[in-house]
Structure formats: structure tokens, C-alpha cells
Amino acid sequence: MKFQISDWNTPFENDEVHILEIIYSHSEAEFQHKVFGVYSFKPSVAQDYSFVVRLLVPKSGEVYSVNFSYVRGYRMMDEVGYAYLAQHAAKAEQRLTTAKVRQHPWAEESPGLFDVSIKDGWSYLILSGDECAEIVSPVEPVIQKEKTLKPEKRSIS
């Protein structure tokens, strides 16, 4: 099967976005060290979500969180991975801010991540101007508008 790209409808699918923050967290955890003792860890994200991508839509100032309750894998790509996906999106005449992909090189490199339990092998993409987050999850994320920011009027040097 060859590379496929599909729509992933989001409130910002046709807008420029900037990824502000990515948070990956397990539930509460304890780490035991034989010399220093026990360290307890409480996640900084809501317990319902193990992976959160927070982004800004500059045109509107809206900040969204894309919340995944379960992830099998994730990666951040630089311009090389971005260029590969953008090239395929252009061939498919696809707007590429948010999309779903499958049968791409990562799926071939790590087939265990993309087994049939993962929405027929689809993963979720969020692309900003210079970076891309790809998340493998069997569950579609919950997208929430968090707030609207107002830009400060000041000169940029």
C-alpha cells in the first residue's frame, strides 16, 4: 500500500498555527532509587489526557489544546520530515495544517505502532510553519478552545 493522506477536521484546519507546547505525561508515578529514596511524580496535565498539544492560531489569537487520552507513539519532525509530508500533501491537493496519514516511512519503520487497533493505521498530524507533531493514537483527540489572546502592540526588532 502506498502513502495516504486524509482530512482531519479541526477548528483550525485552514489556518496557520504555531505549536506552543507539547506535554506528555503518564499517570502518577514513583521512582525508587537505592541511594536517594523514593521520588513521587504527579503529572502537570489533566488526568484524562496523557498527551497534549497546545497551539496558537495567530490570525484570531485563539489558543487550542489537542488532548489525547492514549498514545502509542509520537514524534516531532523538523523541516526534512515536514518537507516529505508537504510534498505528498501538495500532490493530493491537501491543505496541510491538520491531517491524518498512513503507510508512510514511519509506519514501515515501526509497524507495531500502527497495527489494526490504531484507527486503520492512521496517525494525526499538526503542522506549523517549521515543525510537525505526529501522534499515533487509537482514539481521536478532544480539541478544546482554551482562550483568546490579544497581541501586544510593540515593535519587533
Buried (B, 14 or more C-beta within 10 A) or exposed (E): EEBBBEEBEBBBBEBEBEBEEBBBBEEEEEEEEEEEEEEEEEBEBEEEBBBBBBBBBEEEEBBBBBBBBEBBBBEEBEEEBBEBBBEBBEEEEBEBBBBBBBBBEBBEEEEEBBEEEBBEBBBBBBBBEEBBBBBBBBEEBEBBEEEEEEEEEEEEE
